[in-house]
Amino acid sequence: MLTEYNYDLFIIGAGSGGVRTARIAAQHGLSVGIAEQRFLGGTCVNVGCVPKKLFVLASQFPSKYYLSESFGWKYTTEPKFSWQVLKENKDKEIERLNQIYDNLLNESGADIMHSEAKFIDQNCLRVGNKNVTARNIVIASGSKSNQPSFKGNEYVIHSDDLFSMEKLPNKILIVGGGYIAIEFACLLNNLGVNVTIVNRSNQILRGFDREMVDKISQSMTQAGIKIHLDNEISEVSKFNDFYNVMTEKGYSFQVDKILSAIGRSPNTENLDLEKIKVETSKNGAVIINKNYQTSVNNVYALGDVVDRFQLTPVAIHEAMSLVNCLIGSPKQVDYENIPTAVFSTPEFATVGLSEESARKRFRNIEIYVSSFKSLSSSMSKKRDEILLKLIVTKNDQIVRGCHMVGENAAEIIQGFAVALKAGATKQIFDNTVGIHPSTAEEFVTMRSITR
């Protein structure tokens, strides 16, 4: 059996979690190698969070343009949008970030291999055309878009493809109702695309607070997005210049593009995990213990591939925790009160429990709700309504949930996530002086229990 290895630690996948694992491990003196077949930074940097947020920002300028008239601005020409310019500038920004990741890894001393990695045994990987050995191996291969099963599924595109479309479609049908589907529906609608959503569930954004989701759904419908719930695609047919989409309920849609956004699954199928008997779940997720250890004692996993929370910041925290486990000072990630956002129109952000989850977990809760017109739309005919919500347990007055729908929701909720992490009570919120005039101050001035 091998007693000397090429590396102390080898990582499969150079997404956010893999890169952070490599850097931290190298800082602790471990020899580190990392393999990435596609691109540094993983899904988030290249075809996920970062380009999506750039496209969301691009889609918000039309409303700001028209809103500015109520503040005294007058333009002599109508604004014009260039999809090509947006794509080109997005590509430049992604290239810049790729280079930063490359520099960070090189500066840490980690060896980067731009190749696919497959297991030969628990200490040996086939990376490109050579074998590499390591004392410990981390699987950080991320996730991939799910492919729908309906007839004609070869005609769909996925979120990865949308960022490189040659041109904006006139009409698009989006399959799914999760945050990816909703975000793309809103940004494309803002850019003038006719958007239809078909979702097999009877609601969008399942798992989120229903009152907040209802507000988003209402706003989307008012903006012209057509939402068909409790329905499924049965077949897609291609004609000369459009696709015909049939649903189980007999609806028919003619569109230019079909975007499948029905979730993501762990990316494990090409790793040859069966050779070393790494245990996985039905959807391919690598099963781990509290120290990120798989069923094979020197093989670890983190991030999307373990299918806990498919969020970049979570993977980064897991990376730091995993390295601590490897060097003998384990410190677990606290998965309670993880904030998240849906970059819809309007924006939605949340931390802690939804009202539905809180009612299941606690006997008595207090709900505080406030809604008001945003200051930015106060002088216009447009009505951008803010919706805020606090969930408090009655007996100890601890704030268990904090939710917001409205402009800058993600920026605001990030700050309140610290408060919930610290176990802040409603009294602490009440004793906090607000910044006036601001949206966030409403969270510390809500005094009347709604229900």
NUNU-793155 format. One line per 10 residues: number of its first residue (from 1); their letters; for each residue x, y negated, z negated of C-alpha. Coordinates in nm, 2 decimals, padded with zeros to 4 digits. Each point is the difference from the previous one (the first is absolute). Example, Ala and Ser with C-alpha at 12.3 -4.5 7.8 and 13.67 -1.06 7.14 Angstrom:
1 = as = 01.23,00.45,-00.78 | 00.14,-00.34,00.07 $
END
This chain:
1 = mlteynydlf = 00.00,00.00,00.00 | 00.12,-00.35,00.08 | 00.16,-00.19,-00.29 | 00.13,-00.30,00.20 | -00.24,-00.22,00.21 | 00.03,-00.27,00.25 | -00.21,-00.22,-00.22 | -00.13,-00.02,-00.35 | -00.33,-00.12,00.14 | -00.16,00.01,00.35 $
11 = iigagsggvr = -00.32,-00.17,00.09 | -00.24,00.08,00.28 | -00.16,-00.32,00.12 | 00.11,-00.36,-00.02 | -00.32,-00.17,-00.08 | -00.03,-00.23,-00.30 | 00.01,00.28,-00.25 | 00.29,00.19,00.17 | 00.21,-00.31,00.04 | -00.05,-00.11,-00.36 $
21 = tariaaqhgl = 00.09,00.35,-00.12 | 00.32,00.00,00.21 | 00.11,-00.35,-00.12 | -00.07,00.06,-00.37 | 00.16,00.35,00.01 | 00.31,-00.14,00.17 | 00.02,-00.28,-00.26 | 00.02,00.27,-00.27 | 00.30,00.16,00.17 | -00.17,00.28,00.19 $
31 = svgiaeqrfl = 00.11,00.08,00.36 | -00.31,-00.05,00.21 | -00.11,00.09,00.35 | -00.33,-00.10,00.16 | -00.16,00.12,00.33 | -00.26,-00.20,00.19 | -00.11,00.11,00.35 | -00.22,-00.30,00.08 | 00.08,-00.34,-00.15 | 00.14,-00.14,-00.32 $
41 = ggtcvnvgcv = -00.27,-00.14,-00.24 | -00.25,00.27,00.09 | -00.37,-00.06,00.07 | -00.03,-00.31,-00.21 | 00.26,-00.21,00.16 | -00.04,00.12,00.36 | -00.37,00.09,00.06 | -00.17,-00.06,-00.32 | -00.02,-00.27,-00.28 | 00.24,-00.25,00.16 $
51 = pkklfvlasq = -00.12,-00.03,00.36 | -00.36,00.04,-00.12 | 00.04,-00.30,-00.23 | 00.16,-00.20,00.28 | -00.30,00.08,00.22 | -00.24,-00.09,-00.28 | 00.17,-00.33,-00.04 | -00.02,-00.06,00.38 | -00.37,00.08,00.00 | -00.08,-00.26,-00.27 $
61 = fpskyylses = 00.11,-00.31,00.19 | -00.31,-00.04,00.21 | -00.22,-00.05,-00.31 | 00.25,-00.24,-00.15 | 00.00,-00.20,00.32 | -00.38,-00.04,00.00 | 00.00,-00.06,-00.37 | 00.25,-00.28,00.03 | -00.25,-00.22,00.18 | -00.20,-00.05,-00.32 $
71 = fgwkyttepk = 00.33,-00.14,-00.15 | 00.03,-00.26,00.26 | 00.21,00.17,00.26 | -00.08,-00.03,00.37 | 00.17,00.19,00.28 | 00.00,-00.10,00.36 | 00.04,00.35,00.13 | -00.14,00.34,-00.11 | 00.26,00.24,-00.15 | 00.12,00.29,00.22 $
81 = fswqvlkenk = 00.11,00.33,-00.13 | 00.27,00.22,00.16 | 00.01,00.37,-00.09 | 00.33,00.03,00.17 | 00.17,-00.27,-00.21 | -00.14,00.15,-00.32 | 00.14,00.35,00.10 | 00.34,-00.14,00.10 | 00.04,-00.20,-00.33 | -00.12,00.30,-00.20 $
91 = dkeierlnqi = 00.26,00.22,00.17 | 00.27,-00.25,-00.09 | -00.10,-00.01,-00.36 | -00.01,00.38,-00.02 | 00.34,00.02,00.15 | 00.13,-00.25,-00.26 | -00.15,00.22,-00.28 | 00.15,00.32,00.15 | 00.34,-00.16,00.00 | -00.04,-00.10,-00.37 $
101 = ydnllnesga = -00.08,00.36,-00.09 | 00.30,00.12,00.20 | 00.22,-00.25,-00.18 | -00.13,00.09,-00.34 | 00.06,00.37,00.06 | 00.35,-00.06,00.14 | 00.09,-00.24,-00.29 | -00.11,00.26,-00.25 | 00.23,00.26,00.15 | -00.27,00.24,00.12 $
111 = dimhseakfi = 00.05,00.18,00.33 | -00.28,-00.06,00.25 | -00.08,00.27,00.26 | -00.25,-00.09,00.27 | -00.13,00.35,00.05 | -00.27,00.25,-00.10 | 00.07,00.21,-00.31 | -00.12,00.35,-00.06 | 00.06,00.24,-00.28 | 00.22,00.30,00.05 $
121 = dqnclrvgnk = 00.02,00.09,-00.37 | -00.05,-00.19,-00.32 | 00.34,-00.17,00.02 | 00.04,-00.01,00.37 | -00.16,-00.21,00.27 | 00.03,00.00,00.38 | 00.04,-00.37,00.08 | 00.02,-00.06,00.38 | 00.25,00.25,00.12 | 00.19,00.06,-00.32 $
131 = nvtarnivia = -00.06,00.16,-00.34 | 00.02,-00.22,-00.31 | 00.01,00.13,-00.36 | -00.11,-00.18,-00.32 | -00.03,00.08,-00.37 | -00.35,-00.16,00.00 | -00.23,-00.09,00.28 | -00.29,-00.26,00.00 | -00.29,00.03,00.24 | -00.12,-00.35,00.08 $
141 = sgsksnqpsf = -00.14,00.06,00.35 | -00.31,-00.21,-00.04 | -00.33,00.05,00.17 | -00.16,00.01,00.34 | -00.34,-00.10,00.15 | -00.27,00.26,00.00 | -00.12,00.11,00.34 | -00.38,00.03,00.04 | -00.15,00.33,00.12 | -00.27,-00.12,00.23 $
151 = kgneyvihsd = 00.00,00.08,00.38 | 00.21,-00.26,00.18 | 00.22,-00.07,-00.30 | 00.30,-00.04,00.23 | -00.13,-00.34,00.10 | 00.02,-00.16,-00.34 | 00.28,-00.22,-00.12 | 00.13,-00.03,-00.36 | 00.11,-00.30,-00.21 | 00.36,00.07,00.11 $
161 = dlfsmeklpn = -00.10,-00.06,00.36 | -00.21,-00.31,-00.05 | 00.30,-00.22,-00.07 | 00.15,00.07,00.35 | -00.32,-00.01,00.21 | 00.07,-00.17,00.34 | -00.30,-00.23,-00.05 | -00.29,-00.06,-00.23 | -00.31,00.20,00.08 | -00.33,-00.17,00.06 $
171 = kilivgggyi = -00.18,00.27,-00.19 | 00.13,00.25,-00.25 | -00.16,00.28,-00.21 | 00.16,00.08,-00.33 | -00.05,00.34,-00.15 | 00.02,00.00,-00.38 | -00.09,-00.22,-00.30 | 00.31,-00.02,-00.21 | 00.23,-00.30,-00.05 | 00.19,00.06,00.32 $
181 = aiefacllnn = -00.33,00.00,00.20 | -00.14,-00.30,-00.17 | 00.32,-00.21,00.02 | 00.04,00.06,00.38 | -00.37,-00.06,00.06 | 00.02,-00.34,-00.17 | 00.32,-00.11,00.17 | -00.10,00.11,00.34 | -00.34,-00.17,-00.04 | 00.17,-00.32,-00.10 $
191 = lgvnvtivnr = 00.20,00.02,00.32 | -00.32,00.02,00.20 | -00.03,00.37,00.06 | -00.35,00.16,-00.01 | 00.03,00.25,-00.29 | -00.21,00.30,-00.09 | 00.06,00.23,-00.30 | -00.13,00.36,-00.02 | 00.05,00.16,-00.33 | -00.12,00.35,-00.11 $
201 = snqilrgfdr = -00.04,-00.12,-00.36 | -00.30,-00.20,-00.12 | 00.23,-00.28,-00.11 | 00.32,-00.17,00.09 | 00.30,-00.03,-00.24 | -00.09,00.30,-00.22 | 00.15,-00.01,-00.34 | 00.00,-00.37,-00.03 | -00.24,-00.21,-00.21 | -00.34,00.02,00.18 $
211 = emvdkisqsm = -00.11,-00.36,-00.07 | 00.32,-00.13,00.15 | -00.02,00.23,00.30 | -00.36,-00.11,00.06 | 00.12,-00.36,00.02 | 00.27,00.10,00.26 | -00.25,00.20,00.20 | -00.24,-00.29,00.01 | 00.27,-00.24,00.11 | 00.11,00.24,00.27 $
221 = tqagikihld = -00.35,00.04,00.14 | -00.05,-00.38,-00.01 | 00.32,-00.04,00.20 | -00.14,00.23,00.27 | 00.16,00.33,-00.08 | -00.24,00.29,00.06 | 00.02,00.27,-00.27 | -00.16,00.34,00.05 | 00.00,00.21,-00.32 | -00.08,00.37,-00.06 $
231 = neisevskfn = 00.08,00.08,00.36 | 00.28,00.18,00.19 | 00.15,00.00,00.35 | -00.11,00.31,00.20 | 00.18,-00.06,00.33 | 00.21,-00.25,00.19 | 00.00,-00.02,00.38 | 00.24,-00.20,00.21 | -00.12,-00.20,00.30 | 00.19,-00.22,00.24 $
241 = dfynvmtekg = 00.04,-00.30,-00.23 | -00.18,00.09,-00.32 | -00.07,00.28,-00.25 | -00.35,00.12,-00.08 | -00.04,00.10,-00.36 | -00.29,00.22,-00.12 | -00.10,00.05,-00.36 | -00.17,00.28,-00.18 | -00.31,-00.22,-00.05 | -00.02,-00.07,00.38 $
251 = ysfqvdkils = 00.15,-00.34,00.02 | 00.21,-00.09,00.30 | 00.28,-00.26,00.02 | 00.21,-00.12,00.29 | 00.33,-00.14,-00.11 | 00.36,-00.07,00.12 | 00.17,00.16,-00.30 | -00.07,00.25,-00.27 | 00.20,-00.04,-00.32 | 00.00,00.30,-00.24 $
261 = aigrspnten = 00.05,-00.11,-00.36 | -00.12,00.31,-00.19 | 00.29,00.01,-00.25 | 00.35,00.13,-00.02 | 00.15,00.34,-00.10 | 00.34,00.09,-00.14 | 00.26,00.04,00.27 | 00.14,00.35,-00.09 | -00.07,00.22,00.30 | 00.34,-00.02,00.16 $
271 = ldlekikvet = 00.22,00.04,-00.31 | 00.00,00.38,-00.01 | -00.10,-00.01,-00.36 | -00.12,00.36,00.03 | 00.36,00.12,00.02 | 00.07,-00.10,-00.35 | -00.36,00.05,-00.13 | -00.07,-00.36,-00.10 | -00.36,00.00,-00.13 | -00.25,-00.23,00.18 $
281 = skngaviink = -00.37,-00.08,-00.02 | -00.26,00.07,00.27 | 00.07,-00.33,00.17 | 00.38,00.05,00.00 | 00.08,-00.21,-00.30 | 00.31,00.11,-00.19 | -00.10,00.10,-00.35 | 00.23,-00.14,-00.27 | 00.02,-00.02,-00.38 | 00.03,-00.31,-00.22 $
291 = nyqtsvnnvy = 00.37,-00.03,00.10 | -00.07,00.02,00.37 | 00.14,00.35,00.01 | -00.15,00.25,00.25 | -00.04,00.37,-00.05 | 00.37,00.03,00.11 | 00.20,-00.14,-00.29 | 00.25,-00.21,00.19 | -00.25,-00.14,00.26 | -00.20,-00.31,-00.09 $
301 = algdvvdrfq = -00.27,-00.21,00.17 | -00.16,-00.35,-00.02 | -00.21,-00.25,00.18 | -00.27,00.07,00.26 | 00.12,00.36,00.04 | -00.13,00.09,-00.35 | -00.33,-00.17,00.07 | -00.06,-00.18,-00.33 | -00.01,-00.36,00.09 | 00.08,-00.09,00.36 $
311 = ltpvaiheam = 00.15,-00.34,-00.09 | 00.35,-00.13,00.06 | 00.05,-00.15,-00.34 | -00.10,00.33,-00.16 | 00.26,00.19,00.20 | 00.27,-00.25,-00.10 | -00.09,00.05,-00.37 | 00.01,00.37,00.05 | 00.34,-00.02,00.16 | 00.15,-00.18,-00.31 $
321 = slvncligsp = -00.17,00.25,-00.23 | 00.12,00.30,00.20 | 00.36,-00.12,-00.01 | -00.03,-00.05,-00.38 | -00.11,00.36,-00.02 | 00.30,00.12,00.20 | 00.25,-00.19,-00.22 | -00.16,00.13,-00.32 | -00.20,-00.30,-00.12 | -00.36,00.07,00.12 $
331 = kqvdyenipt = -00.25,-00.28,-00.01 | -00.34,00.07,00.14 | -00.20,-00.23,00.23 | -00.32,-00.13,-00.15 | -00.27,00.05,00.25 | -00.26,-00.19,-00.20 | -00.11,-00.35,00.13 | 00.17,00.01,00.34 | -00.11,-00.31,00.19 | -00.09,00.03,00.37 $
341 = avfstpefat = -00.15,-00.22,00.27 | -00.21,00.04,00.31 | 00.10,-00.27,00.25 | -00.34,-00.03,00.14 | -00.20,-00.32,00.08 | -00.07,-00.10,-00.28 | 00.31,00.14,-00.18 | -00.06,00.24,-00.28 | 00.23,00.09,-00.29 | -00.04,00.20,-00.31 $
351 = vglseesark = 00.17,00.14,-00.30 | -00.13,00.24,-00.26 | -00.34,00.18,-00.01 | -00.30,-00.06,00.23 | -00.33,-00.05,-00.18 | -00.10,00.35,00.11 | 00.31,00.16,-00.14 | -00.02,-00.20,-00.32 | -00.36,00.11,-00.07 | 00.11,00.36,00.04 $
361 = rfrnieiyvs = 00.30,-00.04,-00.24 | -00.14,-00.22,-00.27 | -00.33,-00.01,-00.18 | -00.05,-00.38,-00.02 | 00.15,-00.25,00.24 | -00.06,-00.37,00.07 | 00.00,-00.14,00.35 | 00.09,-00.36,00.08 | -00.08,-00.12,00.36 | 00.05,-00.34,00.16 $
371 = sfkslsssms = -00.06,-00.11,00.36 | 00.05,-00.35,00.15 | 00.08,-00.17,00.32 | 00.37,-00.04,00.07 | 00.15,-00.35,-00.02 | 00.15,00.04,00.34 | -00.35,00.04,00.16 | -00.18,-00.24,-00.23 | -00.01,-00.28,00.26 | -00.10,00.22,00.29 $
381 = kkrdeillkl = -00.31,00.18,00.12 | 00.19,00.32,-00.04 | -00.06,00.17,-00.33 | 00.30,00.20,-00.13 | -00.13,00.14,-00.33 | 00.24,00.13,-00.27 | -00.11,00.30,-00.21 | 00.18,00.07,-00.33 | -00.06,00.28,-00.25 | 00.14,00.11,-00.33 $
391 = ivtkndqivr = -00.08,00.33,-00.17 | 00.05,00.01,-00.38 | -00.05,00.28,-00.25 | -00.24,-00.12,-00.27 | 00.15,00.15,-00.31 | 00.36,-00.12,00.04 | -00.05,-00.28,00.26 | 00.28,00.13,00.22 | -00.02,-00.11,00.36 | -00.02,00.32,00.20 $
401 = gchmvgenaa = -00.06,-00.13,00.35 | 00.07,-00.32,00.19 | -00.14,-00.05,00.35 | -00.01,-00.28,00.26 | -00.14,-00.05,00.35 | 00.12,-00.32,00.16 | 00.29,-00.20,00.13 | 00.34,00.09,-00.16 | -00.15,00.29,-00.20 | 00.31,00.20,00.02 $
411 = eiiqgfaval = 00.22,-00.28,-00.13 | -00.23,-00.07,-00.29 | -00.07,00.36,-00.10 | 00.38,00.07,-00.01 | 00.03,-00.24,-00.29 | -00.30,00.15,-00.19 | 00.15,00.35,00.05 | 00.27,-00.10,-00.25 | -00.27,-00.09,-00.25 | -00.18,00.33,00.04 $
421 = kagatkqifd = 00.32,00.19,-00.02 | 00.07,-00.18,-00.33 | -00.34,00.10,-00.14 | -00.14,-00.35,00.00 | -00.34,-00.05,-00.17 | -00.28,-00.23,00.11 | 00.09,-00.23,-00.29 | 00.35,-00.04,00.15 | -00.16,-00.09,00.33 | -00.23,-00.24,-00.17 $
431 = ntvgihpsta = 00.29,-00.16,-00.19 | 00.20,-00.05,00.32 | -00.01,-00.35,00.14 | -00.08,00.00,00.37 | 00.16,-00.19,00.29 | -00.26,-00.25,00.14 | -00.12,00.00,00.27 | 00.07,00.35,00.09 | -00.18,00.33,00.07 | 00.20,00.19,-00.26 $
441 = eefvtmrsit = -00.11,-00.22,-00.29 | -00.35,00.15,00.03 | 00.14,00.33,-00.14 | 00.09,-00.18,-00.32 | -00.32,-00.21,-00.03 | -00.27,00.27,00.05 | -00.19,00.00,-00.34 | -00.34,00.14,00.08 | -00.05,00.38,00.03 | -00.18,00.08,00.33 $
451 = r = -00.11,00.34,-00.11 $
END
